[in-house]
Amino acid sequence: METWDDNSDGIAQFTLTNANSKLITGGGYSFSYYLTIADAQTSTNPLPSNYTNLVIIRQVYALVVNANGCKDIAEVRLHVLSPA
């Protein structure tokens, strides 16, 4: 996911739920996002949907759970773009 840095401070806000449809299509899935894969594996310390990224490039982890409770973890790259 990419977003623009409005004031060149390297910080930007991402709406993490915007990545849901890029990870999997169809209904019946729940999504939560984490800073570390360990947190995603244990479902601890979830990030808020509106996440403020404090570095230019960061990897976060999405925990995707289907209606049957099957889980998978996907990497989501957050990239803050500098204005031209």
Secondary structure, DSSP 8 states (H G I E B T S, - for coil): -EEE-SSSSS-EEEEGGGGHHHH--SSS-EEEEESSHHHHHHT-S---SEEEE-SSEEEEEEEEE-TT--EEEEEEEEEEE---
